[in-house]
Amino acid sequence: DTAVSQTPKYLVTQMGNDKSIKCEQNLGHDTMYWYKQDSKKFLKIMFSYNNKELIINETVPNRFSPKSPDKAHLNLHINSLELGDSAVYFCASSPPAGGYEQYFGPGTRLTVT
Amino acid sequence: DQQVKQNSPSLSVQEGRISILNCDYTNSMFDYFLWYKKYPAEGPTFLISISSIKDKNEDGRFTVFLNKSAKHLSLHIVPSQPGDSAVYFCAASQRGGAQKLVFGQGTRLTINP
């Protein structure tokens, strides 16, 4: 019974294409996140939504657009893909109060050719 | 500007001995620290955390130590087991913010039989 799931797990596409990555959590959490792990293995926050409201928007090109149809889902849409977008993208969620633990999905490895 | 640093990219330890993973941070506003464990092709898994009001937190074989004056934390695993072989990420957060986690670049721990 997967807590945070992402689809697809692997995505290979050409430069200039538009693609989406989906994320769903069944933990009842209010807050969801997108992180990017680049080739140097750094994990960096991109976006965060709380109850469908954007609360964190790091310095990310506006080709990246998150969408949260409800608090259990946070999708990431990427327009006009570039080679530098190749990375592993992780979705995460956290409970509304208490500690700061975040629960991560398995990741989506995006390769842009 | 890397606010959380793990200066050892890798560490090799004999099974049964103690593993010590280190992490340094520069932002004095961080007040909550977490360790995550990551296996290949999986998302990071929360391991243990510590609030800045404490200097030690223990959970079974895992203990995290925090030295605020030195802006340093460490994770001790004892005794080390082969299943502990993974990449360990240190992360920090700031209370009152949007629960953004700032990650170190990870340390690959290998437990040798």
gemmi code that builds the backbone of each chain (N, CA, C; Angstrom):
import gemmi

chains = {
    "A": [
        ("ASP", (0.850, -1.192, 0.000), (0.000, 0.000, 0.000), (0.888, 1.246, 0.000)),
        ("THR", (1.184, 1.754, -1.203), (2.160, 2.825, -1.360), (1.659, 4.124, -0.758)),
        ("ALA", (2.526, 4.813, 0.019), (2.140, 6.039, 0.682), (2.215, 7.227, -0.280)),
        ("VAL", (3.384, 7.380, -0.936), (3.560, 8.439, -1.926), (3.982, 7.750, -3.228)),
        ("SER", (3.187, 7.933, -4.251), (3.480, 7.273, -5.522), (3.672, 8.310, -6.618)),
        ("GLN", (4.513, 7.950, -7.576), (4.799, 8.834, -8.706), (4.705, 8.030, -9.981)),
        ("THR", (4.210, 8.665, -11.037), (4.218, 8.050, -12.359), (4.578, 9.091, -13.397)),
        ("PRO", (5.392, 8.708, -14.378), (6.042, 7.410, -14.508), (7.308, 7.325, -13.672)),
        ("LYS", (7.900, 6.167, -13.583), (9.163, 6.022, -12.864), (10.339, 6.440, -13.755)),
        ("TYR", (10.207, 6.181, -15.041), (11.229, 6.596, -16.005), (10.550, 7.343, -17.143)),
        ("LEU", (11.219, 8.382, -17.614), (10.660, 9.183, -18.699), (11.812, 9.631, -19.587)),
        ("VAL", (11.791, 9.190, -20.836), (12.808, 9.588, -21.807), (12.103, 10.357, -22.906)),
        ("THR", (12.581, 11.551, -23.198), (11.909, 12.395, -24.163), (12.922, 13.296, -24.864)),
        ("GLN", (12.479, 13.933, -25.917), (13.374, 14.792, -26.680), (13.241, 16.247, -26.258)),
        ("MET", (14.282, 16.987, -26.518), (14.265, 18.424, -26.249), (13.076, 19.074, -26.932)),
        ("GLY", (12.481, 20.019, -26.252), (11.381, 20.781, -26.824), (10.009, 20.215, -26.513)),
        ("ASN", (9.982, 18.949, -26.061), (8.684, 18.343, -25.740), (8.142, 18.866, -24.415)),
        ("ASP", (6.834, 18.613, -24.208), (6.169, 18.928, -22.937), (5.806, 17.614, -22.269)),
        ("LYS", (6.080, 17.522, -20.974), (5.775, 16.282, -20.260), (5.237, 16.582, -18.866)),
        ("SER", (4.535, 15.601, -18.312), (4.005, 15.725, -16.951), (4.411, 14.534, -16.103)),
        ("ILE", (4.603, 14.804, -14.824), (4.852, 13.762, -13.831), (3.754, 13.886, -12.780)),
        ("LYS", (3.183, 12.734, -12.422), (2.080, 12.766, -11.471), (2.522, 12.250, -10.109)),
        ("CYS", (1.919, 12.786, -9.076), (2.206, 12.369, -7.713), (0.917, 12.284, -6.923)),
        ("GLU", (0.821, 11.216, -6.141), (-0.347, 11.032, -5.291), (0.115, 10.518, -3.940)),
        ("GLN", (-0.521, 11.020, -2.876), (-0.228, 10.493, -1.544), (-1.530, 10.097, -0.864)),
        ("ASN", (-1.459, 8.965, -0.145), (-2.645, 8.468, 0.558), (-2.458, 8.524, 2.070)),
        ("LEU", (-1.610, 9.462, 2.500), (-1.314, 9.607, 3.923), (-2.215, 10.625, 4.615)),
        ("GLY", (-3.024, 11.306, 3.856), (-3.882, 12.335, 4.436), (-3.129, 13.611, 4.772)),
        ("HIS", (-1.942, 13.777, 4.202), (-1.138, 14.973, 4.464), (-1.699, 16.188, 3.729)),
        ("ASP", (-1.394, 17.360, 4.314), (-1.872, 18.603, 3.707), (-0.848, 19.239, 2.778)),
        ("THR", (0.414, 18.924, 2.987), (1.465, 19.613, 2.257), (2.210, 18.642, 1.361)),
        ("MET", (2.449, 19.071, 0.125), (3.186, 18.249, -0.842), (4.286, 19.081, -1.481)),
        ("TYR", (5.321, 18.386, -1.953), (6.532, 19.049, -2.442), (7.033, 18.384, -3.716)),
        ("TRP", (7.786, 19.153, -4.485), (8.602, 18.601, -5.555), (10.058, 18.980, -5.290)),
        ("TYR", (10.918, 17.953, -5.366), (12.354, 18.139, -5.247), (13.008, 17.649, -6.535)),
        ("LYS", (14.159, 18.237, -6.824), (14.955, 17.805, -7.976), (16.315, 17.347, -7.475)),
        ("GLN", (16.730, 16.154, -7.913), (18.082, 15.676, -7.613), (18.878, 15.703, -8.907)),
        ("ASP", (19.866, 16.579, -8.946), (20.611, 16.759, -10.186), (21.748, 15.738, -10.303)),
        ("SER", (22.569, 15.929, -11.320), (23.633, 14.960, -11.592), (24.669, 14.917, -10.477)),
        ("LYS", (24.760, 15.990, -9.695), (25.699, 16.005, -8.571), (25.063, 15.473, -7.296)),
        ("LYS", (23.866, 14.944, -7.427), (23.140, 14.271, -6.341), (22.565, 15.211, -5.299)),
        ("PHE", (22.589, 16.528, -5.564), (21.953, 17.446, -4.621), (20.441, 17.354, -4.754)),
        ("LEU", (19.770, 17.286, -3.613), (18.310, 17.298, -3.568), (17.873, 18.716, -3.230)),
        ("LYS", (17.132, 19.341, -4.160), (16.737, 20.736, -3.913), (15.245, 20.909, -4.086)),
        ("ILE", (14.659, 21.682, -3.180), (13.226, 21.951, -3.237), (12.913, 22.789, -4.475)),
        ("MET", (11.806, 22.454, -5.097), (11.331, 23.256, -6.224), (10.049, 23.988, -5.823)),
        ("PHE", (9.060, 23.211, -5.391), (7.743, 23.770, -5.072), (7.174, 23.083, -3.834)),
        ("SER", (6.247, 23.800, -3.185), (5.462, 23.180, -2.134), (4.040, 23.720, -2.188)),
        ("TYR", (3.087, 22.832, -1.978), (1.679, 23.213, -1.926), (1.120, 22.780, -0.583)),
        ("ASN", (0.298, 23.648, -0.005), (-0.426, 23.309, 1.207), (-1.910, 23.479, 0.932)),
        ("ASN", (-2.642, 22.383, 1.018), (-4.078, 22.432, 0.719), (-4.371, 23.130, -0.604)),
        ("LYS", (-3.654, 22.728, -1.605), (-3.818, 23.213, -2.984), (-3.303, 24.630, -3.199)),
        ("GLU", (-2.675, 25.217, -2.178), (-2.159, 26.580, -2.317), (-0.636, 26.553, -2.390)),
        ("LEU", (-0.073, 27.268, -3.361), (1.375, 27.311, -3.526), (1.995, 28.090, -2.381)),
        ("ILE", (2.951, 27.455, -1.648), (3.593, 28.155, -0.542), (5.093, 28.286, -0.718)),
        ("ILE", (5.699, 27.455, -1.532), (7.125, 27.577, -1.833), (7.278, 27.528, -3.342)),
        ("ASN", (8.004, 28.492, -3.866), (8.330, 28.498, -5.285), (9.769, 28.978, -5.391)),
        ("GLU", (10.704, 28.025, -5.413), (12.109, 28.383, -5.490), (12.425, 28.908, -6.887)),
        ("THR", (13.663, 29.278, -7.064), (14.054, 29.845, -8.353), (14.049, 28.746, -9.404)),
        ("VAL", (12.893, 28.561, -9.991), (12.700, 27.509, -10.978), (12.189, 28.164, -12.260)),
        ("PRO", (12.719, 27.762, -13.431), (12.215, 28.348, -14.681), (10.711, 28.217, -14.792)),
        ("ASN", (10.057, 29.199, -15.378), (8.605, 29.128, -15.456), (8.121, 28.108, -16.473)),
        ("ARG", (9.044, 27.366, -17.072), (8.638, 26.210, -17.884), (8.093, 25.092, -16.976)),
        ("PHE", (8.419, 25.183, -15.689), (7.926, 24.201, -14.732), (6.665, 24.747, -14.083)),
        ("SER", (5.587, 23.996, -14.155), (4.353, 24.466, -13.531), (3.724, 23.327, -12.740)),
        ("PRO", (3.658, 23.505, -11.414), (2.981, 22.505, -10.586), (1.481, 22.751, -10.618)),
        ("LYS", (0.752, 21.640, -10.437), (-0.708, 21.764, -10.370), (-1.224, 20.809, -9.315)),
        ("SER", (-2.067, 21.327, -8.441), (-2.607, 20.510, -7.363), (-4.131, 20.499, -7.469)),
        ("PRO", (-4.714, 19.461, -8.081), (-6.167, 19.400, -8.214), (-6.873, 19.175, -6.873)),
        ("ASP", (-6.195, 18.510, -5.957), (-6.706, 18.329, -4.590), (-5.508, 18.061, -3.707)),
        ("LYS", (-5.719, 17.998, -2.402), (-4.554, 17.962, -1.507), (-3.825, 16.623, -1.538)),
        ("ALA", (-4.396, 15.621, -2.202), (-3.721, 14.332, -2.319), (-2.872, 14.220, -3.577)),
        ("HIS", (-2.951, 15.184, -4.450), (-2.254, 15.123, -5.732), (-1.463, 16.402, -5.993)),
        ("LEU", (-0.245, 16.214, -6.489), (0.557, 17.357, -6.940), (1.313, 16.912, -8.183)),
        ("ASN", (0.919, 17.469, -9.314), (1.523, 17.096, -10.579), (2.514, 18.170, -11.009)),
        ("LEU", (3.481, 17.743, -11.807), (4.504, 18.666, -12.292), (4.501, 18.628, -13.809)),
        ("HIS", (4.236, 19.766, -14.413), (4.232, 19.853, -15.866), (5.449, 20.652, -16.311)),
        ("ILE", (6.148, 20.129, -17.311), (7.349, 20.805, -17.789), (7.195, 21.075, -19.284)),
        ("ASN", (7.291, 22.328, -19.651), (7.199, 22.728, -21.062), (8.578, 22.868, -21.682)),
        ("SER", (8.638, 22.671, -22.983), (9.865, 22.937, -23.756), (11.104, 22.365, -23.065)),
        ("LEU", (11.100, 21.078, -22.865), (12.166, 20.420, -22.114), (13.542, 20.714, -22.685)),
        ("GLU", (14.509, 20.886, -21.777), (15.896, 21.155, -22.142), (16.784, 20.039, -21.582)),
        ("LEU", (17.996, 19.925, -22.153), (18.916, 18.884, -21.697), (19.168, 18.976, -20.196)),
        ("GLY", (19.267, 20.203, -19.683), (19.558, 20.416, -18.265), (18.438, 20.017, -17.326)),
        ("ASP", (17.284, 19.690, -17.901), (16.176, 19.237, -17.058), (16.325, 17.770, -16.675)),
        ("SER", (17.280, 17.089, -17.297), (17.510, 15.688, -16.964), (17.921, 15.576, -15.507)),
        ("ALA", (17.176, 14.794, -14.755), (17.396, 14.674, -13.314), (16.411, 13.636, -12.786)),
        ("VAL", (16.498, 13.400, -11.474), (15.475, 12.594, -10.811), (14.594, 13.556, -10.019)),
        ("TYR", (13.301, 13.453, -10.218), (12.347, 14.326, -9.549), (11.603, 13.529, -8.485)),
        ("PHE", (11.625, 14.064, -7.263), (10.965, 13.396, -6.153), (9.795, 14.231, -5.660)),
        ("CYS", (8.713, 13.531, -5.431), (7.556, 14.127, -4.785), (7.618, 13.755, -3.303)),
        ("ALA", (7.106, 14.614, -2.441), (7.086, 14.307, -1.015), (5.839, 14.919, -0.396)),
        ("SER", (5.499, 14.435, 0.805), (4.380, 15.037, 1.526), (4.717, 15.079, 3.006)),
        ("SER", (4.033, 15.939, 3.730), (4.265, 16.040, 5.166), (2.949, 16.343, 5.867)),
        ("PRO", (2.842, 15.919, 7.142), (1.602, 16.163, 7.894), (1.477, 17.628, 8.243)),
        ("PRO", (0.278, 18.070, 8.622), (0.026, 19.503, 8.821), (0.708, 20.110, 10.029)),
        ("ALA", (1.019, 19.302, 11.037), (1.587, 19.892, 12.248), (2.589, 18.926, 12.849)),
        ("GLY", (3.300, 19.390, 13.834), (4.255, 18.509, 14.504), (5.623, 18.592, 13.883)),
        ("GLY", (6.277, 17.477, 13.672), (7.638, 17.456, 13.153), (7.722, 17.846, 11.697)),
        ("TYR", (8.908, 17.857, 11.196), (9.150, 18.304, 9.840), (9.454, 17.146, 8.908)),
        ("GLU", (9.127, 15.922, 9.342), (9.424, 14.774, 8.503), (8.624, 14.842, 7.219)),
        ("GLN", (9.312, 14.592, 6.126), (8.653, 14.509, 4.836), (8.814, 13.098, 4.305)),
        ("TYR", (7.791, 12.639, 3.618), (7.762, 11.282, 3.105), (7.839, 11.343, 1.593)),
        ("PHE", (8.827, 10.644, 1.063), (9.152, 10.781, -0.348), (8.600, 9.645, -1.200)),
        ("GLY", (8.290, 9.987, -2.440), (7.954, 8.986, -3.435), (9.218, 8.345, -3.980)),
        ("PRO", (9.075, 7.383, -4.897), (10.228, 6.634, -5.403), (11.059, 7.390, -6.438)),
        ("GLY", (10.543, 8.527, -6.895), (11.304, 9.306, -7.864), (10.925, 8.996, -9.301)),
        ("THR", (11.119, 9.995, -10.153), (10.938, 9.844, -11.606), (12.240, 10.285, -12.267)),
        ("ARG", (12.857, 9.351, -12.967), (14.103, 9.698, -13.659), (13.760, 10.223, -15.040)),
        ("LEU", (14.000, 11.506, -15.233), (13.722, 12.158, -16.513), (15.017, 12.297, -17.311)),
        ("THR", (15.003, 11.801, -18.525), (16.159, 11.932, -19.415), (15.724, 12.667, -20.669)),
        ("VAL", (16.358, 13.784, -20.921), (16.042, 14.586, -22.106), (17.175, 14.416, -23.110)),
        ("THR", (16.831, 13.991, -24.302), (17.858, 13.734, -25.333), (17.795, 14.766, -26.464)),
    ],
    "B": [
        ("ASP", (25.321, 28.710, -2.708), (25.689, 28.728, -1.303), (25.106, 27.494, -0.624)),
        ("GLN", (25.991, 26.556, -0.274), (25.532, 25.296, 0.277), (25.422, 25.431, 1.783)),
        ("GLN", (24.214, 25.421, 2.291), (23.991, 25.656, 3.711), (24.138, 24.402, 4.559)),
        ("VAL", (24.040, 23.245, 3.931), (24.200, 21.971, 4.638), (25.244, 21.169, 3.880)),
        ("LYS", (26.276, 20.736, 4.595), (27.391, 20.064, 3.933), (27.699, 18.729, 4.589)),
        ("GLN", (27.888, 17.737, 3.745), (28.388, 16.451, 4.193), (29.704, 16.259, 3.458)),
        ("ASN", (30.781, 16.422, 4.173), (32.083, 16.497, 3.516), (32.670, 15.149, 3.129)),
        ("SER", (32.092, 14.075, 3.641), (32.591, 12.749, 3.258), (31.643, 12.141, 2.241)),
        ("PRO", (32.063, 12.018, 0.994), (31.172, 11.417, 0.007), (30.942, 9.928, 0.246)),
        ("SER", (31.886, 9.276, 0.916), (31.720, 7.842, 1.153), (32.390, 7.443, 2.459)),
        ("LEU", (31.909, 6.322, 2.982), (32.424, 5.789, 4.240), (32.280, 4.276, 4.199)),
        ("SER", (33.320, 3.585, 4.603), (33.287, 2.122, 4.620), (33.547, 1.642, 6.048)),
        ("VAL", (32.665, 0.774, 6.544), (32.741, 0.325, 7.942), (32.564, -1.183, 8.000)),
        ("GLN", (33.249, -1.793, 8.935), (33.113, -3.236, 9.146), (31.782, -3.527, 9.835)),
        ("GLU", (31.150, -4.612, 9.433), (29.913, -5.040, 10.079), (30.142, -5.204, 11.586)),
        ("GLY", (29.177, -4.704, 12.372), (29.273, -4.821, 13.821), (29.933, -3.623, 14.495)),
        ("ARG", (30.673, -2.828, 13.693), (31.340, -1.666, 14.274), (30.402, -0.458, 14.212)),
        ("ILE", (30.890, 0.655, 14.708), (30.089, 1.879, 14.700), (30.325, 2.666, 13.412)),
        ("SER", (29.234, 3.156, 12.828), (29.320, 4.067, 11.675), (29.012, 5.467, 12.184)),
        ("ILE", (29.831, 6.427, 11.809), (29.598, 7.818, 12.207), (29.568, 8.679, 10.952)),
        ("LEU", (28.427, 9.281, 10.708), (28.262, 10.156, 9.552), (28.130, 11.591, 10.049)),
        ("ASN", (28.817, 12.485, 9.395), (28.882, 13.869, 9.854), (28.197, 14.841, 8.901)),
        ("CYS", (27.764, 15.955, 9.494), (27.050, 16.974, 8.729), (27.317, 18.336, 9.374)),
        ("ASP", (27.583, 19.329, 8.571), (27.782, 20.691, 9.063), (26.784, 21.626, 8.391)),
        ("TYR", (26.395, 22.661, 9.106), (25.473, 23.627, 8.518), (25.961, 25.036, 8.826)),
        ("THR", (25.515, 25.962, 8.017), (25.982, 27.341, 8.176), (24.883, 28.294, 8.642)),
        ("ASN", (23.638, 27.933, 8.409), (22.529, 28.832, 8.720), (22.091, 28.653, 10.174)),
        ("SER", (22.332, 29.651, 11.005), (22.009, 29.547, 12.438), (20.496, 29.582, 12.684)),
        ("MET", (19.714, 29.847, 11.659), (18.261, 29.850, 11.817), (17.671, 28.437, 11.741)),
        ("PHE", (18.447, 27.471, 11.290), (17.960, 26.095, 11.260), (17.716, 25.621, 12.681)),
        ("ASP", (16.577, 24.987, 12.911), (16.299, 24.519, 14.265), (15.733, 23.107, 14.291)),
        ("TYR", (15.752, 22.454, 13.170), (15.293, 21.064, 13.150), (16.115, 20.340, 12.110)),
        ("PHE", (16.618, 19.156, 12.493), (17.552, 18.443, 11.631), (17.097, 17.001, 11.475)),
        ("LEU", (17.289, 16.481, 10.272), (16.796, 15.140, 9.964), (17.872, 14.356, 9.215)),
        ("TRP", (17.802, 13.059, 9.365), (18.622, 12.149, 8.555), (17.697, 11.271, 7.732)),
        ("TYR", (18.060, 11.135, 6.461), (17.328, 10.272, 5.557), (18.287, 9.228, 5.008)),
        ("LYS", (17.717, 8.089, 4.696), (18.472, 6.974, 4.125), (17.899, 6.711, 2.738)),
        ("LYS", (18.779, 6.466, 1.780), (18.286, 6.249, 0.423), (18.975, 5.049, -0.216)),
        ("TYR", (18.134, 4.125, -0.683), (18.631, 3.003, -1.484), (18.521, 3.387, -2.955)),
        ("PRO", (19.319, 2.740, -3.821), (19.251, 3.026, -5.263), (17.835, 2.844, -5.810)),
        ("ALA", (17.432, 3.741, -6.680), (16.145, 3.694, -7.367), (14.945, 3.794, -6.413)),
        ("GLU", (15.183, 4.279, -5.205), (14.087, 4.517, -4.272), (14.161, 5.955, -3.772)),
        ("GLY", (13.057, 6.414, -3.174), (13.079, 7.733, -2.583), (13.740, 7.716, -1.215)),
        ("PRO", (14.166, 8.881, -0.717), (14.736, 8.947, 0.632), (13.701, 8.519, 1.669)),
        ("THR", (14.183, 7.829, 2.682), (13.314, 7.358, 3.775), (13.750, 8.038, 5.062)),
        ("PHE", (12.801, 8.617, 5.768), (13.110, 9.292, 7.020), (13.662, 8.297, 8.035)),
        ("LEU", (14.738, 8.712, 8.713), (15.404, 7.826, 9.661), (15.245, 8.333, 11.102)),
        ("ILE", (15.699, 9.527, 11.356), (15.699, 10.077, 12.707), (15.847, 11.582, 12.614)),
        ("SER", (15.359, 12.276, 13.628), (15.444, 13.740, 13.606), (15.816, 14.257, 14.995)),
        ("ILE", (16.138, 15.544, 15.053), (16.454, 16.181, 16.329), (16.094, 17.651, 16.250)),
        ("SER", (15.507, 18.112, 17.334), (15.200, 19.531, 17.444), (16.405, 20.251, 18.045)),
        ("SER", (16.509, 21.542, 17.767), (17.665, 22.291, 18.269), (17.657, 22.478, 19.784)),
        ("ILE", (16.552, 22.137, 20.443), (16.533, 22.270, 21.904), (17.156, 21.049, 22.575)),
        ("LYS", (17.482, 20.042, 21.757), (18.113, 18.838, 22.297), (19.533, 18.713, 21.752)),
        ("ASP", (20.338, 17.882, 22.417), (21.653, 17.622, 21.863), (21.833, 16.154, 21.484)),
        ("LYS", (20.821, 15.358, 21.760), (20.916, 13.932, 21.437), (19.511, 13.361, 21.269)),
        ("ASN", (19.370, 12.484, 20.280), (18.131, 11.735, 20.131), (18.483, 10.329, 19.686)),
        ("GLU", (17.861, 9.362, 20.334), (18.226, 7.965, 20.099), (17.006, 7.176, 19.665)),
        ("ASP", (17.211, 6.284, 18.703), (16.137, 5.409, 18.253), (16.756, 4.085, 17.846)),
        ("GLY", (16.729, 3.138, 18.766), (17.320, 1.835, 18.486), (18.817, 1.931, 18.237)),
        ("ARG", (19.251, 1.477, 17.081), (20.681, 1.503, 16.758), (21.159, 2.882, 16.290)),
        ("PHE", (20.226, 3.798, 16.114), (20.555, 5.103, 15.535), (20.492, 6.204, 16.593)),
        ("THR", (21.553, 7.004, 16.641), (21.604, 8.146, 17.546), (22.094, 9.352, 16.771)),
        ("VAL", (21.397, 10.463, 16.934), (21.855, 11.700, 16.311), (22.304, 12.642, 17.422)),
        ("PHE", (23.453, 13.258, 17.206), (24.023, 14.228, 18.131), (24.051, 15.594, 17.457)),
        ("LEU", (23.691, 16.620, 18.232), (23.704, 17.978, 17.693), (24.595, 18.869, 18.552)),
        ("ASN", (25.535, 19.540, 17.911), (26.397, 20.514, 18.581), (26.109, 21.872, 17.938)),
        ("LYS", (25.230, 22.630, 18.589), (24.785, 23.889, 18.003), (25.902, 24.912, 17.890)),
        ("SER", (26.763, 24.947, 18.883), (27.828, 25.956, 18.840), (28.772, 25.714, 17.671)),
        ("ALA", (28.963, 24.447, 17.341), (29.829, 24.106, 16.212), (29.048, 23.984, 14.909)),
        ("LYS", (27.723, 24.090, 14.990), (26.854, 23.897, 13.827), (27.181, 22.554, 13.159)),
        ("HIS", (27.145, 21.528, 13.954), (27.557, 20.204, 13.517), (26.609, 19.163, 14.082)),
        ("LEU", (26.251, 18.199, 13.231), (25.512, 17.053, 13.755), (26.098, 15.779, 13.195)),
        ("SER", (25.855, 14.710, 13.903), (26.380, 13.422, 13.465), (25.332, 12.345, 13.712)),
        ("LEU", (25.418, 11.322, 12.910), (24.555, 10.144, 13.032), (25.450, 8.956, 13.371)),
        ("HIS", (25.121, 8.291, 14.470), (25.854, 7.102, 14.878), (24.964, 5.884, 14.667)),
        ("ILE", (25.532, 4.886, 14.039), (24.807, 3.626, 13.837), (25.645, 2.539, 14.501)),
        ("VAL", (25.030, 1.887, 15.503), (25.798, 0.839, 16.175), (24.864, -0.252, 16.686)),
        ("PRO", (25.133, -1.529, 16.417), (26.181, -1.977, 15.520), (25.740, -1.840, 14.055)),
        ("SER", (26.686, -1.626, 13.174), (26.372, -1.496, 11.750), (26.048, -2.866, 11.155)),
        ("GLN", (25.047, -2.851, 10.267), (24.606, -4.089, 9.628), (24.684, -3.924, 8.107)),
        ("PRO", (24.807, -5.024, 7.372), (24.896, -4.920, 5.905), (23.732, -4.147, 5.282)),
        ("GLY", (22.536, -4.281, 5.856), (21.371, -3.562, 5.332), (21.445, -2.056, 5.521)),
        ("ASP", (22.431, -1.596, 6.296), (22.603, -0.159, 6.476), (23.336, 0.473, 5.293)),
        ("SER", (23.870, -0.334, 4.415), (24.566, 0.192, 3.236), (23.574, 0.970, 2.380)),
        ("ALA", (23.814, 2.265, 2.232), (22.894, 3.162, 1.527), (23.552, 4.540, 1.465)),
        ("VAL", (22.871, 5.475, 0.851), (23.316, 6.874, 0.903), (22.514, 7.571, 2.000)),
        ("TYR", (23.210, 8.289, 2.866), (22.578, 8.991, 3.968), (22.634, 10.495, 3.716)),
        ("PHE", (21.467, 11.114, 3.806), (21.354, 12.557, 3.613), (21.011, 13.229, 4.934)),
        ("CYS", (21.727, 14.279, 5.217), (21.411, 15.157, 6.327), (20.518, 16.275, 5.772)),
        ("ALA", (19.537, 16.721, 6.544), (18.665, 17.807, 6.089), (18.362, 18.736, 7.259)),
        ("ALA", (18.081, 19.968, 6.947), (17.797, 20.957, 7.989), (16.577, 21.778, 7.595)),
        ("SER", (15.891, 22.260, 8.623), (14.700, 23.062, 8.376), (14.621, 24.187, 9.390)),
        ("GLN", (13.792, 25.158, 9.083), (13.665, 26.349, 9.918), (12.229, 26.476, 10.374)),
        ("ARG", (12.020, 26.445, 11.676), (10.657, 26.551, 12.210), (10.053, 27.894, 11.820)),
        ("GLY", (8.779, 27.850, 11.519), (8.103, 29.086, 11.144), (8.162, 29.341, 9.658)),
        ("GLY", (8.989, 28.590, 8.986), (9.051, 28.728, 7.534), (8.046, 27.795, 6.897)),
        ("ALA", (8.241, 27.501, 5.647), (7.282, 26.669, 4.931), (7.715, 25.209, 4.916)),
        ("GLN", (8.423, 24.782, 5.926), (8.878, 23.405, 6.065), (9.757, 22.969, 4.909)),
        ("LYS", (10.514, 23.886, 4.386), (11.449, 23.545, 3.323), (12.626, 22.813, 3.939)),
        ("LEU", (12.974, 21.656, 3.387), (14.160, 20.931, 3.833), (15.333, 21.299, 2.944)),
        ("VAL", (16.464, 21.591, 3.572), (17.702, 21.854, 2.836), (18.610, 20.658, 3.075)),
        ("PHE", (18.996, 19.999, 1.989), (19.735, 18.745, 2.087), (21.226, 18.931, 1.861)),
        ("GLY", (22.005, 18.070, 2.523), (23.406, 17.911, 2.181), (23.508, 17.031, 0.945)),
        ("GLN", (24.724, 16.828, 0.470), (24.898, 16.084, -0.775), (24.986, 14.586, -0.584)),
        ("GLY", (24.919, 14.128, 0.665), (24.859, 12.698, 0.911), (26.216, 12.052, 1.162)),
        ("THR", (26.182, 10.975, 1.947), (27.365, 10.140, 2.193), (26.973, 8.701, 1.902)),
        ("ARG", (27.753, 8.066, 1.048), (27.486, 6.662, 0.734), (28.166, 5.791, 1.767)),
        ("LEU", (27.362, 5.057, 2.532), (27.884, 4.163, 3.577), (27.884, 2.737, 3.054)),
        ("THR", (29.019, 2.086, 3.184), (29.142, 0.680, 2.799), (29.557, -0.112, 4.027)),
        ("ILE", (28.748, -1.122, 4.344), (29.066, -1.988, 5.486), (29.662, -3.276, 4.938)),
        ("ASN", (30.874, -3.548, 5.341), (31.581, -4.736, 4.843), (31.426, -5.906, 5.816)),
        ("PRO", (31.146, -7.089, 5.281), (30.967, -8.252, 6.167), (32.288, -8.705, 6.786)),
    ],
}
model = gemmi.Model(1)
for chain_id, residues in chains.items():
    chain = gemmi.Chain(chain_id)
    for i, (resn, *xyz) in enumerate(residues, 1):
        res = gemmi.Residue()
        res.name, res.seqid = resn, gemmi.SeqId(i, " ")
        for name, pos in zip(("N", "CA", "C"), xyz):
            atom = gemmi.Atom()
            atom.name, atom.element = name, gemmi.Element(name[0])
            atom.pos, atom.b_iso = gemmi.Position(*pos), 0.0
            res.add_atom(atom)
        chain.add_residue(res)
    model.add_chain(chain)
structure = gemmi.Structure()
structure.add_model(model)
structure.setup_entities()
